[in-house]
């Protein structure tokens, strides 16, 4: 019996590997700019071995601390995954 289909499956797994790897447990903190509200500026990446919940909680705490400072006019937020433009 001839086997087929396994090479395309492996190729797809290699192409989409980041989606299946640890990046699903990584959170990134961003902010915008006072001059450009649509700008996404990388602030920090939370990628400990303690899992998604831990990383997300720490990212949200950091965002809240930055946001709550007097005189801060920028917005801070967290997104799942590593930094992307």
CORPE-V917480 format. One record per run of one state. SS is the DSSP state (A for helix, B for strand, O for the rest). FROM is the first residue (numbers start at 1). LEN is the number of residues. If there is no record, write none. Layout:
{{SS/FROM/LEN} {SS/FROM/LEN}}
This chain:
{{O/1/5} {A/6/10} {O/16/1} {A/17/4} {O/21/1} {A/22/4} {O/26/1} {B/27/5} {O/32/9} {B/41/6} {O/47/5} {A/52/16} {O/68/8} {B/76/5} {O/81/5}}
